[in-house]
Amino acid sequence: MHVQGSADRNERSASIVNIASTFGLMGYPGSSPYAATKAGLVGLTRQMAIDYSPKAIRVNAVAPGIDRHPVDRRTY
C-alpha cells in the first residue's frame, strides 16, 4: 500500500481505517480462509501504523463481531 503526502503541523492529520473482524483475532469453526485473511489484515494494520507514524498518519482497524440474529443461528 502506498500513501502519498504527509501531515505536518500546518496540515490536517491523516488516518487510515481498515475493516477487520473478530474472526481475525480468534478462531471460529468452518471459517479458515476468512479468518486467515482478516488476521493478515490485522498484521498489516499493525505494520502500517509503525511505518506511517513518523508521517503523522494514524492507522487503525475496527473489528466487528457476530450479530446474533435468529437467521444466523447455525453460525454461533
C-alpha positions as CSV (number, residue, x, y, z in Angstrom):
1,M,0.0,0.0,0.0
2,H,1.3,3.4,-0.9
3,V,0.2,6.6,1.0
4,Q,1.2,9.8,-0.7
5,G,1.7,13.1,1.1
6,S,2.4,13.8,4.7
7,A,0.8,15.6,7.6
8,D,2.8,18.3,9.4
9,R,1.7,20.9,11.9
10,N,0.3,23.2,9.1
11,E,-1.8,20.5,7.5
12,R,-4.5,18.3,8.8
13,S,-3.5,14.9,10.1
14,A,-4.4,11.8,8.1
15,S,-5.8,8.4,9.1
16,I,-6.4,5.0,7.5
17,V,-9.1,2.7,8.9
18,N,-9.1,-0.9,7.9
19,I,-12.2,-3.2,8.4
20,A,-11.0,-6.3,10.2
21,S,-13.2,-8.9,12.0
22,T,-13.2,-10.7,15.3
23,F,-12.7,-13.8,13.1
24,G,-9.1,-12.4,12.6
25,L,-8.5,-12.3,16.3
26,M,-9.8,-15.7,17.3
27,G,-10.9,-18.8,15.5
28,Y,-14.4,-19.9,14.6
29,P,-15.4,-23.3,13.2
30,G,-15.5,-23.5,9.4
31,S,-14.0,-20.1,8.7
32,S,-10.4,-20.8,8.0
33,P,-10.0,-18.8,4.7
34,Y,-11.9,-15.8,6.0
35,A,-10.2,-15.8,9.4
36,A,-6.7,-16.1,7.8
37,T,-7.5,-13.1,5.5
38,K,-8.7,-11.0,8.4
39,A,-5.7,-12.0,10.6
40,G,-3.5,-10.9,7.8
41,L,-5.3,-7.5,7.7
42,V,-4.7,-7.1,11.4
43,G,-1.0,-7.7,11.0
44,L,-0.9,-5.3,8.0
45,T,-2.6,-2.6,10.1
46,R,-0.1,-3.0,12.9
47,Q,2.8,-2.8,10.5
48,M,1.4,0.2,8.6
49,A,0.9,2.0,12.0
50,I,4.6,1.6,12.7
51,D,5.6,2.6,9.2
52,Y,3.4,5.7,8.9
53,S,3.6,7.1,12.4
54,P,6.7,9.3,11.6
55,K,4.5,11.0,8.9
56,A,1.7,11.6,11.5
57,I,-0.6,9.2,9.7
58,R,-2.7,7.1,12.1
59,V,-3.6,3.5,11.0
60,N,-6.3,1.6,12.9
61,A,-8.7,-1.3,12.3
62,V,-12.2,-1.9,13.5
63,A,-13.2,-5.5,14.2
64,P,-17.0,-6.0,14.2
65,G,-18.2,-9.2,15.8
66,I,-21.0,-11.6,15.1
67,D,-24.6,-10.2,15.2
68,R,-26.7,-12.9,16.9
69,H,-29.6,-12.7,14.6
70,P,-32.1,-15.6,14.5
71,V,-31.5,-16.2,10.8
72,D,-27.8,-17.0,11.6
73,R,-28.2,-19.4,14.5
74,R,-26.1,-22.0,12.8
75,T,-23.1,-19.6,13.0
76,Y,-23.0,-19.5,16.8
